[in-house]
Amino acid sequence: GVSKVTARLTMELSEPVQSGLQRLADPGCFSPRAYAVLLQAAFRSLLSGQADQAALDHPDLEHIDPAVLKYCHAAAATCIVEAGKHRAERAAISTCLEDCKFDRERIEQFCTEYQKNKDSLEILLGSVGRCPLHITDVSWRLEYQIKTNQLHKNYHPAYLMTLNVESSDSRSHPDLNFSCSMEQLQDLVGKLKDAAKSLERTTQL
């Protein structure tokens, strides 16, 4: 249970990350306010996918050397990602932070912030590194939709397309089904031909 997760989590934190966290734990370097600001910035930059420079320019952080700020920000973000990857429980995170000299209050803040963002983080980590699906086969059939009003019956031909796909690790994946009119299908075929020509040109360069 928890002890196994703790061991794995601690093992995954490299020396530089642990050193950055120890500095973040030091009240002489980061006041409680500075710590809270940096912690929130680390979560925000991970979830928004962009470096939060504005947060690092926060008045509560201006007395800290920018190189130290970036170093500690990266360490906090790495710790958050590792905890997310292992779906670590509060006890495992606490033990890991205690090893890096965090006091109870800072551990509590970290765990609260982590709990608040846990779902978004797991969704984000789940989408990282996924390769696009490969199409392995295409099948189609023609269907007629009959639309009637009092005077007329209108026949609308439509194509039902099925794309058989698999993921890069060869796991099967549900087929993709869609319906389209003849015009839409012609448009799709035209675009695929353009893509094929473009690829051909690239390989001839």
N, CA and C of each residue as an Amber inpcrd file, in Angstrom:
protein
   615
   0.7970000  -1.1790000   0.0000000   0.0000000   0.0000000   0.0000000
   0.8440000   1.2480000   0.0000000   0.6680000   2.0570000   1.0320000
   1.2680000   3.3910000   1.0570000   2.7880000   3.3390000   1.0350000
   3.3790000   2.4320000   1.8390000   4.8390000   2.4260000   1.9390000
   5.4860000   2.1410000   0.5870000   4.8430000   1.2690000  -0.2250000
   5.3870000   0.9510000  -1.5410000   5.3620000   2.1960000  -2.4320000
   4.2200000   2.9120000  -2.3990000   4.0920000   4.1380000  -3.1990000
   5.1240000   5.1530000  -2.7390000   5.3050000   5.2670000  -1.4110000
   6.2710000   6.2260000  -0.8720000   7.6550000   5.9080000  -1.3990000
   8.0160000   4.6470000  -1.3490000   9.3500000   4.2610000  -1.7950000
   9.5440000   4.6260000  -3.2590000   8.5190000   4.3010000  -4.0590000
   8.6410000   4.5920000  -5.4840000   8.7250000   6.0900000  -5.7270000
   7.8910000   6.8400000  -5.0190000   7.8420000   8.2830000  -5.2180000
   9.1800000   8.9130000  -4.8490000   9.7470000   8.4960000  -3.6930000
  11.0130000   9.0690000  -3.2410000  12.1190000   8.7010000  -4.2260000
  12.0890000   7.4770000  -4.6920000  13.1250000   7.0300000  -5.6180000
  13.1230000   7.8560000  -6.8960000  11.9310000   8.2370000  -7.3450000
  11.8230000   8.9440000  -8.6150000  12.3310000  10.3890000  -8.5390000
  12.4440000  10.9350000  -7.3390000  12.8940000  12.3290000  -7.2210000
  14.4140000  12.3690000  -7.2250000  14.9720000  12.9530000  -8.2800000
  16.4290000  12.9870000  -8.4160000  17.0420000  13.9230000  -7.3750000
  18.3450000  13.8410000  -7.2680000  19.1000000  14.6730000  -6.3090000
  18.7960000  16.1690000  -6.4820000  18.8890000  16.7010000  -7.7320000
  18.6150000  18.1420000  -7.9200000  17.1950000  18.5400000  -7.5010000
  16.2240000  17.6490000  -7.7640000  14.8310000  17.9590000  -7.4000000
  14.7060000  18.0110000  -5.8820000  15.2990000  17.0360000  -5.1950000
  15.2490000  17.0270000  -3.7290000  15.9240000  18.2720000  -3.1580000
  17.0080000  18.6620000  -3.7840000  17.7350000  19.8480000  -3.3090000
  16.8940000  21.1160000  -3.5040000  16.1750000  21.1950000  -4.6510000
  15.2870000  22.3420000  -4.9060000  14.1430000  22.3890000  -3.9060000
  13.6100000  21.2060000  -3.5750000  12.5150000  21.1390000  -2.6050000
  12.9970000  21.5210000  -1.2030000  14.2220000  21.1200000  -0.8580000
  14.7700000  21.4810000   0.4620000  14.8850000  22.9950000   0.6000000
  15.2720000  23.6370000  -0.5120000  15.3740000  25.0970000  -0.4790000
  13.9950000  25.7340000  -0.3350000  13.0190000  25.1330000  -1.0140000
  11.6330000  25.6250000  -0.9410000  11.0760000  25.4380000   0.4710000
  11.5740000  24.4310000   1.1720000  11.1040000  24.1420000   2.5300000
  11.7100000  25.0920000   3.5670000  12.7820000  25.7930000   3.1700000
  13.5310000  26.6300000   4.1140000  12.8470000  27.9890000   4.3070000
  12.3140000  28.2620000   5.5140000  11.6130000  29.5430000   5.7530000
  12.5410000  30.7500000   5.5890000  13.8460000  30.5210000   5.7420000
  14.8070000  31.6150000   5.5470000  14.8990000  32.0290000   4.0900000
  14.5760000  31.1150000   3.1940000  14.6340000  31.3990000   1.7540000
  13.2470000  31.7790000   1.2290000  12.2420000  30.9880000   1.6380000
  10.8620000  31.2420000   1.1950000   9.9600000  31.4790000   2.4110000
   9.4660000  32.6950000   2.5340000   8.5090000  33.0050000   3.6100000
   7.2270000  32.2130000   3.3310000   6.3290000  32.0930000   4.3140000
   5.0690000  31.3690000   4.0510000   4.3130000  31.9110000   2.8390000
   4.3040000  33.2340000   2.6820000   3.5790000  33.8260000   1.5330000
   4.2760000  33.4770000   0.2160000   5.6200000  33.5860000   0.2300000
   6.3880000  33.2870000  -0.9860000   6.1970000  31.8210000  -1.3770000
   6.1940000  30.9470000  -0.3800000   6.0040000  29.5140000  -0.6240000
   4.6330000  29.2660000  -1.2750000   3.5880000  29.8830000  -0.7220000
   2.2240000  29.6950000  -1.2440000   2.1270000  30.1660000  -2.6970000
   2.7640000  31.3260000  -2.9860000   2.7150000  31.8870000  -4.3430000
   3.4320000  30.9520000  -5.3260000   4.6190000  30.4680000  -4.9170000
   5.3870000  29.6070000  -5.8190000   4.6720000  28.2640000  -6.0540000
   4.0770000  27.7400000  -5.0020000   3.3650000  26.4610000  -5.1070000
   2.2060000  26.5770000  -6.0990000   1.4200000  27.6550000  -5.9620000
   0.2870000  27.8540000  -6.8810000   0.7770000  28.0530000  -8.3130000
   1.9060000  28.7670000  -8.4540000   2.4670000  29.0010000  -9.7980000
   2.8790000  27.6820000 -10.4430000   3.4270000  26.7600000  -9.6350000
   3.8650000  25.4590000 -10.1730000   2.6660000  24.6600000 -10.6910000
   1.5880000  24.6480000  -9.9270000   0.3810000  23.9350000 -10.3730000
  -0.1890000  24.5920000 -11.6260000  -0.2290000  25.9320000 -11.6000000
  -0.8360000  26.6600000 -12.7290000  -0.0530000  26.4250000 -14.0160000
   1.2880000  26.4650000 -13.9190000   2.0860000  26.3190000 -15.1440000
   1.9350000  24.9130000 -15.7260000   1.7610000  23.9100000 -14.8480000
   1.5570000  22.5400000 -15.3500000   0.2070000  22.4100000 -16.0390000
  -0.8240000  22.9650000 -15.4080000  -2.1780000  22.7580000 -15.9250000
  -2.4940000  23.6560000 -17.1160000  -1.8130000  24.8150000 -17.1960000
  -2.0910000  25.6970000 -18.3420000  -1.1150000  25.4040000 -19.4790000
  -0.0590000  24.6250000 -19.1780000   0.8880000  24.2380000 -20.2220000
   1.8330000  25.3400000 -20.6420000   1.8890000  26.4290000 -19.8770000
   2.8630000  27.4700000 -20.2240000   3.5160000  28.0170000 -18.9560000
   4.7680000  28.4390000 -19.1110000   5.5080000  28.9480000 -17.9480000
   4.8080000  30.2050000 -17.4320000   4.6070000  30.2510000 -16.1490000
   3.8530000  31.3560000 -15.5560000   4.8280000  32.4310000 -15.0570000
   5.4330000  33.1590000 -16.0190000   6.4490000  34.1590000 -15.6570000
   5.8520000  35.2610000 -14.7850000   4.6130000  35.6210000 -15.0870000
   3.9540000  36.6840000 -14.3140000   3.9050000  36.3150000 -12.8350000
   3.6280000  35.0460000 -12.5490000   3.5470000  34.6060000 -11.1490000
   4.9150000  34.6890000 -10.4820000   5.9670000  34.4040000 -11.2510000
   7.3180000  34.4570000 -10.6730000   7.7760000  35.9110000 -10.4620000
   7.0720000  36.8540000 -11.0720000   7.3790000  38.2790000 -10.8500000
   6.5430000  38.8540000  -9.7100000   5.8610000  37.9930000  -8.9780000
   4.9760000  38.4060000  -7.8840000   5.7740000  39.1700000  -6.8170000
   5.1830000  40.2470000  -6.2410000   5.8920000  41.0420000  -5.2170000
   6.4510000  40.2020000  -4.0590000   5.7450000  39.1250000  -3.6890000
   6.2250000  38.2990000  -2.5700000   7.4660000  37.4830000  -2.9270000
   7.8130000  37.4830000  -4.2190000   8.9720000  36.6880000  -4.6440000
  10.1370000  37.5520000  -5.1110000   9.9410000  38.8910000  -5.1080000
  10.9560000  39.7290000  -5.7610000  12.3030000  39.7560000  -5.0250000
  12.3110000  39.4060000  -3.7270000  13.5800000  39.4250000  -2.9860000
  14.3880000  38.1370000  -3.1970000  13.8000000  37.1580000  -3.9330000
  14.4930000  35.8800000  -4.1290000  15.2060000  35.8830000  -5.4850000
  16.4250000  35.3900000  -5.4880000  17.2290000  35.3070000  -6.7100000
  16.4340000  34.5650000  -7.8040000  16.2990000  35.1740000  -9.0140000
  15.5050000  34.5560000 -10.0880000  15.9610000  33.1290000 -10.4330000
  17.2590000  32.8660000 -10.3550000  17.7700000  31.5150000 -10.6680000
  17.2530000  30.5150000  -9.6280000  17.2350000  30.9340000  -8.3580000
  16.7260000  30.0730000  -7.2730000  15.2280000  29.8300000  -7.4730000
  14.5210000  30.9140000  -7.8380000  13.0710000  30.8050000  -8.0820000
  12.7700000  29.7510000  -9.1370000  13.4850000  29.8550000 -10.2760000
  13.2290000  28.9270000 -11.3820000  13.5580000  27.4970000 -10.9760000
  14.6490000  27.3580000 -10.2410000  15.1060000  26.0420000  -9.7930000
  14.0580000  25.3940000  -8.8800000  13.5520000  26.1820000  -7.9260000
  12.5680000  25.6610000  -6.9680000  11.2080000  25.4320000  -7.6400000
  10.8860000  26.2870000  -8.5940000   9.6420000  26.1410000  -9.3510000
   9.6740000  24.8150000 -10.1180000  10.8130000  24.5400000 -10.7650000
  10.9560000  23.2910000 -11.5330000  10.8960000  22.0750000 -10.6060000
  11.5200000  22.1960000  -9.4150000  11.5200000  21.0850000  -8.4560000
  10.0950000  20.7900000  -7.9770000   9.3400000  21.8550000  -7.6670000
   7.9590000  21.6800000  -7.2020000   7.1090000  21.0370000  -8.3060000
   7.2820000  21.5210000  -9.5420000   6.5000000  20.9790000 -10.6670000
   6.8340000  19.5050000 -10.8870000   8.1250000  19.1430000 -10.7610000
   8.5350000  17.7420000 -10.9480000   7.9070000  16.8600000  -9.8760000
   7.9090000  17.3500000  -8.6480000   7.3350000  16.5960000  -7.5380000
   5.8220000  16.3760000  -7.7670000   5.1420000  17.4210000  -8.2520000
   3.6990000  17.3380000  -8.5240000   3.4310000  16.2780000  -9.6050000
   4.2500000  16.3120000 -10.6770000   4.0670000  15.3540000 -11.7770000
   4.3120000  13.9250000 -11.2970000   5.3790000  13.7290000 -10.5040000
   5.6800000  12.3790000  -9.9960000   4.5260000  11.8620000  -9.1210000
   4.0130000  12.7430000  -8.2540000   2.8890000  12.3510000  -7.3900000
   1.6870000  11.9690000  -8.2550000   1.4370000  12.7490000  -9.3120000
   0.3140000  12.4670000 -10.2220000   0.5000000  11.1680000 -10.9740000
   1.7370000  10.9310000 -11.4400000   2.0200000   9.7030000 -12.1970000
   1.7770000   8.4570000 -11.3510000   2.1500000   8.5430000 -10.0590000
   2.0010000   7.3860000  -9.1730000   0.6530000   7.3860000  -8.4480000
  -0.1760000   8.4080000  -8.7660000  -1.4640000   8.5680000  -8.0520000
  -1.2390000   8.4360000  -6.5480000  -0.2280000   9.1410000  -6.0760000
   0.2030000   9.0130000  -4.6820000  -0.8630000   9.5190000  -3.7190000
  -0.9830000   8.8280000  -2.6130000  -1.9020000   9.2430000  -1.5510000
  -1.2210000  10.3230000  -0.7120000  -2.0540000  11.0040000   0.0890000
  -1.5500000  12.0830000   0.9530000  -0.3760000  11.6170000   1.8280000
  -0.4810000  10.4050000   2.4040000   0.5730000   9.9030000   3.2950000
   1.9030000   9.7660000   2.5580000   1.8430000   9.2990000   1.3110000
   3.0660000   9.1140000   0.5210000   3.7070000  10.4610000   0.1970000
   2.8680000  11.4370000  -0.1750000   3.3890000  12.7820000  -0.4950000
   4.0030000  13.4050000   0.7640000   3.3000000  13.2570000   1.8990000
   3.8000000  13.8240000   3.1690000   5.1740000  13.2640000   3.5150000
   5.3380000  11.9410000   3.4090000   6.6200000  11.3160000   3.7370000
   7.7210000  11.8460000   2.8350000   7.3960000  11.9670000   1.5710000
   8.3690000  12.4530000   0.5900000   8.8050000  13.8870000   0.9310000
   7.8400000  14.7430000   1.2730000   8.1560000  16.1420000   1.5960000
   8.8720000  16.2530000   2.9450000   8.5110000  15.3810000   3.8810000
   9.2160000  15.3680000   5.1780000  10.7000000  15.0750000   4.9650000
  10.9850000  14.1390000   4.0530000  12.3790000  13.8090000   3.7290000
  13.1210000  15.0280000   3.1800000  12.3720000  15.9460000   2.5910000
  12.9820000  17.1650000   2.0340000  12.8710000  18.3340000   3.0140000
  12.6460000  18.0190000   4.2850000  12.6590000  18.9970000   5.3930000
  11.4570000  19.9530000   5.4270000  10.3590000  19.5770000   4.8130000
   9.1530000  20.4250000   4.8710000   8.5340000  20.3300000   6.2660000
   8.0480000  21.4690000   6.7820000   7.3350000  21.4040000   8.0730000
   5.8710000  21.0170000   7.8120000   5.1520000  20.7240000   8.8900000
   3.7870000  20.2090000   8.7530000   2.8820000  21.1570000   7.9670000
   3.0480000  22.4570000   8.2500000   2.1680000  23.4490000   7.6080000
   2.3620000  23.4670000   6.0920000   3.6290000  23.4150000   5.6620000
   3.9100000  23.4450000   4.2160000   3.4500000  22.1530000   3.5390000
   3.5900000  21.0520000   4.2590000   3.1210000  19.7750000   3.7110000
   1.6030000  19.8400000   3.5270000   0.9270000  20.3790000   4.5340000
  -0.5350000  20.4990000   4.5050000  -0.9690000  21.3380000   3.2970000
  -0.2570000  22.4660000   3.0850000  -0.5870000  23.3510000   1.9520000
  -0.3920000  22.6220000   0.6250000   0.7310000  21.9170000   0.5240000
   1.0410000  21.1850000  -0.7110000  -0.0570000  20.1500000  -0.9980000
  -0.4090000  19.3640000   0.0320000  -1.4110000  18.2970000  -0.1400000
  -2.7880000  18.8640000  -0.4830000  -3.1310000  19.9900000   0.1360000
  -4.4380000  20.6180000  -0.1430000  -4.4970000  21.0820000  -1.5980000
  -3.4200000  21.7390000  -2.0300000  -3.3520000  22.2470000  -3.4090000
  -3.3810000  21.0660000  -4.3980000  -2.6630000  20.0040000  -4.0410000
  -2.6040000  18.8060000  -4.8980000  -3.9910000  18.1630000  -5.0260000
  -4.6700000  18.0390000  -3.8790000  -6.0080000  17.4310000  -3.8520000
  -6.9700000  18.2190000  -4.7350000  -6.8350000  19.5560000  -4.6630000
  -7.7210000  20.4550000  -5.4040000  -7.5410000  20.2710000  -6.9220000
  -6.2890000  20.0020000  -7.3300000  -5.9830000  19.9340000  -8.7640000
  -5.7750000  18.5110000  -9.2780000  -6.0010000  17.5350000  -8.3970000
  -5.6620000  16.1430000  -8.7090000  -6.3510000  15.6230000  -9.9720000
  -7.6570000  15.8650000 -10.0870000  -8.3990000  15.3330000 -11.2430000
  -7.8820000  15.9120000 -12.5560000  -7.6900000  17.2450000 -12.5580000
  -7.1910000  17.9020000 -13.7850000  -5.8090000  17.3800000 -14.1350000
  -5.0030000  17.1550000 -13.1080000  -3.6380000  16.6770000 -13.2990000
  -3.6390000  15.2680000 -13.9050000  -4.5140000  14.4030000 -13.3940000
  -4.5620000  13.0290000 -13.9080000  -5.0360000  12.9920000 -15.3550000
  -5.9780000  13.8730000 -15.6910000  -6.4450000  13.9630000 -17.0830000
  -5.2890000  14.4110000 -17.9730000  -4.5640000  15.4410000 -17.4910000
  -3.4350000  15.9790000 -18.2500000  -2.3680000  14.9070000 -18.4590000
  -1.9940000  14.2100000 -17.3950000  -0.9490000  13.1830000 -17.4990000
  -1.4050000  12.0230000 -18.3740000  -2.7080000  11.7410000 -18.3430000
  -3.2360000  10.6600000 -19.1800000  -3.1420000  10.9820000 -20.6600000
  -3.1400000  12.2820000 -21.0060000  -3.1250000  12.6480000 -22.4230000
  -1.7100000  12.8710000 -22.9480000  -0.7360000  12.9140000 -22.0410000
   0.6440000  13.1630000 -22.4710000   1.2020000  11.8970000 -23.1150000
   1.9070000  12.0790000 -24.2200000   2.6060000  10.9570000 -24.8230000
   1.7360000  10.0130000 -25.6390000   0.4810000  10.3440000 -25.8040000
  -0.3530000   9.4690000 -26.6420000  -0.1030000   9.7940000 -28.1090000
   0.1630000   8.7870000 -28.8910000   0.3680000   9.0070000 -30.3210000
  -0.9910000   8.9930000 -31.0150000  -1.0690000   9.6840000 -32.1650000
  -2.3420000   9.6400000 -32.9020000  -2.6610000   8.2000000 -33.2940000
  -3.9400000   7.9290000 -33.4810000  -4.3690000   6.5830000 -33.8710000
  -3.9810000   6.3080000 -35.3250000  -3.7480000   5.0260000 -35.6580000
  -3.4610000   4.6220000 -37.0410000  -4.7290000   4.0300000 -37.6440000
  -5.0320000   4.4300000 -38.8890000  -6.1740000   3.8220000 -39.5860000
  -5.6880000   2.5260000 -40.2200000  -6.3340000   1.4190000 -39.9180000
  -5.9120000   0.1290000 -40.4780000  -6.8180000  -0.3100000 -41.6310000
  -8.0380000   0.2170000 -41.6790000  -8.9480000  -0.1680000 -42.7650000
 -10.1150000   0.8200000 -42.8190000 -10.7270000   0.8860000 -43.9810000
 -11.8970000   1.7640000 -44.1540000 -13.0050000   0.9440000 -44.8060000
 -14.2060000   1.0500000 -44.3140000 -15.3310000   0.4210000 -45.0210000
 -16.4650000   1.4390000 -45.1190000 -17.3540000   1.2330000 -46.0810000
 -18.4450000   2.1830000 -46.2560000 -19.6840000   1.4580000 -46.7700000
 -20.8040000   2.0990000 -46.5570000 -22.0160000   1.6180000 -47.2240000
 -22.9130000   2.8170000 -47.5100000 -23.7250000   2.6200000 -48.5130000
 -24.6120000   3.7080000 -48.9410000 -25.9670000   3.5010000 -48.2820000
 -26.5190000   4.5880000 -47.7610000 -27.8870000   4.4540000 -47.2360000
 -28.7230000   5.6150000 -47.7730000 -29.9830000   5.3880000 -47.8910000
 -30.8940000   6.4400000 -48.3600000 -31.7520000   6.9110000 -47.1970000
 -31.7330000   8.2070000 -46.9970000 -32.6440000   8.7740000 -45.9970000
 -33.8590000   9.2940000 -46.7630000 -35.0310000   8.8630000 -46.3680000
 -36.2440000   9.3030000 -47.0710000 -36.9210000  10.3860000 -46.2380000
 -37.0100000  11.5730000 -46.8340000 -37.7030000  12.6570000 -46.1360000
 -39.0080000  12.9250000 -46.8900000 -40.1070000  12.9130000 -46.1900000
 -41.3890000  13.1100000 -46.8800000 -42.1040000  14.3390000 -46.3400000
 -42.7680000  15.0210000 -47.2630000 -43.7920000  15.9710000 -46.8210000
 -45.0820000  15.5430000 -47.5420000 -46.1350000  16.3480000 -47.4870000
 -47.4130000  15.8850000 -48.0600000 -47.2950000  15.4990000 -49.5420000
 -46.5030000  16.2640000 -50.3000000 -46.5070000  16.0690000 -51.7560000
 -45.3620000  15.2240000 -52.2790000 -44.2040000  15.3480000 -51.6250000
 -43.0170000  14.7150000 -52.2290000 -42.3030000  13.7920000 -51.2620000
 -41.6460000  12.8120000 -51.8470000 -40.6720000  12.0100000 -51.0990000
 -39.2950000  12.4110000 -51.6040000 -38.4070000  12.7960000 -50.7320000
 -37.0470000  13.1420000 -51.1390000 -36.0800000  12.0540000 -50.6680000
 -35.2940000  11.5560000 -51.6070000 -34.2920000  10.5550000 -51.2540000
 -32.9330000  11.2420000 -51.0980000 -32.3560000  11.1230000 -49.9450000
 -31.0380000  11.7340000 -49.7080000 -30.0100000  10.6310000 -49.5220000
 -29.1640000  10.3870000 -50.5430000 -28.1430000   9.3590000 -50.3350000
 -27.0970000   9.8630000 -49.3340000 -26.6690000   8.9690000 -48.4790000
 -25.6040000   9.3220000 -47.5220000 -24.6650000   8.1350000 -47.4010000
 -23.4080000   8.4420000 -47.1530000 -22.4230000   7.3700000 -46.9650000
 -22.1850000   7.1650000 -45.4740000 -22.2450000   5.9150000 -45.0590000
 -21.8660000   5.5900000 -43.6740000 -20.4450000   5.0610000 -43.7220000
 -19.5160000   5.7900000 -43.1530000 -18.0970000   5.4180000 -43.2050000
 -17.6680000   4.8180000 -41.8650000 -16.8430000   3.7880000 -41.9330000
 -16.2690000   3.2030000 -40.7180000 -14.7530000   3.1490000 -40.8760000
 -14.0390000   3.7720000 -39.9430000 -12.5720000   3.7080000 -39.9430000
 -12.1550000   2.7360000 -38.8460000 -11.4380000   1.6840000 -39.2350000
 -10.8800000   0.7740000 -38.2310000  -9.5310000   1.3410000 -37.7980000
  -9.3640000   1.5240000 -36.5020000  -8.1390000   2.1810000 -36.0160000
  -7.4870000   1.3500000 -34.9080000  -6.1960000   1.6160000 -34.7210000
  -5.4970000   1.0290000 -33.5690000  -4.5380000   2.0690000 -33.0210000
  -4.1730000   1.9490000 -31.7520000  -3.2090000   2.8740000 -31.1760000
  -1.8080000   2.3500000 -31.4500000  -0.7950000   3.1920000 -31.2070000
   0.5730000   2.8400000 -31.5830000   1.0850000   1.6180000 -30.8210000
   0.4870000   1.3230000 -29.6540000   0.9380000   0.1270000 -28.9320000
   0.1180000  -1.0980000 -29.3570000  -0.5330000  -0.9820000 -30.5360000
  -1.2860000  -2.0900000 -31.1530000  -2.5190000  -2.5310000 -30.3620000
  -2.9120000  -1.7000000 -29.3870000  -4.1570000  -2.0440000 -28.6820000
  -5.3300000  -1.7000000 -29.5880000  -6.3570000  -2.5290000 -29.5530000
  -7.5070000  -2.2260000 -30.4000000  -8.2490000  -1.0280000 -29.8130000
  -8.9610000  -0.3660000 -30.6630000  -9.6320000   0.8670000 -30.2800000
 -10.9970000   0.8450000 -30.9460000 -12.0350000   1.4200000 -30.3310000
 -13.3550000   1.3950000 -30.9940000 -13.2840000   2.0350000 -32.3800000
 -14.0210000   1.4570000 -33.3430000 -14.0500000   2.0210000 -34.6980000
 -14.6460000   3.4290000 -34.6640000 -14.2230000   4.2330000 -35.6290000
 -14.7850000   5.5790000 -35.7570000 -15.8280000   5.5390000 -36.8720000
 -17.0400000   5.9160000 -36.5450000 -18.1260000   5.9000000 -37.5390000
 -18.6230000   7.3150000 -37.7950000 -18.8610000   7.6300000 -39.0620000
 -19.5010000   8.9240000 -39.3420000 -20.3020000   8.8180000 -40.6340000
 -21.2190000   9.7390000 -40.7750000 -22.0870000   9.7600000 -41.9580000
 -21.7810000  11.0260000 -42.7480000 -21.7990000  10.9430000 -44.0770000
 -21.5570000  12.1720000 -44.8560000 -22.3050000  12.0970000 -46.1880000
 -22.5460000  13.2740000 -46.7540000 -23.2110000  13.3510000 -48.0680000
 -22.1560000  13.1030000 -49.1500000 -22.6030000  12.9880000 -50.3960000
 -21.6600000  12.7720000 -51.4920000 -20.6890000  13.9590000 -51.6090000
 -21.2330000  15.1830000 -51.4540000 -20.3730000  16.3780000 -51.5530000
 -19.2970000  16.3630000 -50.4680000 -19.7200000  16.0110000 -49.2510000
 -18.7560000  15.9850000 -48.1450000 -17.6890000  14.9150000 -48.3820000
 -18.1180000  13.7700000 -48.9370000 -17.1670000  12.6930000 -49.2050000
 -16.1690000  13.1230000 -50.2850000 -16.6930000  13.7840000 -51.3400000
 -15.8010000  14.2640000 -52.4200000 -14.7880000  15.2720000 -51.8570000
 -15.2730000  16.1250000 -50.9610000 -14.4090000  17.1210000 -50.3420000
 -13.3000000  16.4230000 -49.5240000 -13.6930000  15.3960000 -48.7700000
 -12.7440000  14.6460000 -47.9510000 -11.6980000  13.9470000 -48.8280000
 -12.1740000  13.3150000 -49.9100000 -11.2560000  12.6180000 -50.8200000
 -10.2710000  13.6110000 -51.4380000 -10.7900000  14.7920000 -51.8290000
  -9.9330000  15.8380000 -52.3990000  -8.8320000  16.2520000 -51.4220000
  -9.2130000  16.4320000 -50.1680000  -8.2290000  16.8520000 -49.1560000
  -7.1810000  15.7610000 -48.9090000  -7.6370000  14.4990000 -48.9100000
  -6.6970000  13.3840000 -48.7110000  -5.7210000  13.2910000 -49.8930000
  -6.2270000  13.5490000 -51.1070000  -5.3430000  13.5310000 -52.2840000
  -4.2990000  14.6380000 -52.1830000  -4.7490000  15.8250000 -51.7340000
  -3.8020000  16.9450000 -51.5410000  -2.7190000  16.5670000 -50.5390000
  -3.1490000  15.9290000 -49.4500000  -2.2020000  15.5270000 -48.4020000
  -1.2060000  14.5110000 -48.9630000  -1.7080000  13.5510000 -49.7680000
  -0.8330000  12.5210000 -50.3500000   0.1810000  13.1550000 -51.2990000
  -0.2810000  14.1340000 -52.1330000   0.6370000  14.8130000 -53.0680000
   1.7120000  15.5700000 -52.2990000   1.2770000  16.2440000 -51.2340000
   2.2080000  17.0390000 -50.4310000   3.2740000  16.1270000 -49.8030000
   2.8510000  14.9730000 -49.3390000   3.7690000  14.0110000 -48.7180000
   4.7550000  13.4850000 -49.7670000   4.2150000  13.2410000 -50.9670000
   5.0610000  12.7460000 -52.0700000   6.1560000  13.7550000 -52.4010000
   5.7420000  15.0400000 -52.4900000   6.7140000  16.1110000 -52.7920000
   7.7940000  16.1520000 -51.7120000   7.3710000  16.0340000 -50.4530000
   8.3230000  16.1190000 -49.3390000   9.3480000  14.9940000 -49.4100000
   8.8880000  13.7940000 -49.7480000   9.8190000  12.6580000 -49.7670000
  10.7790000  12.7480000 -50.9620000  10.4160000  13.5580000 -51.9680000
  11.2950000  13.6720000 -53.1520000  12.3550000  14.7590000 -52.9600000
  12.2210000  15.5800000 -51.8910000  13.1720000  16.6810000 -51.6690000
  14.5650000  16.1350000 -51.3800000
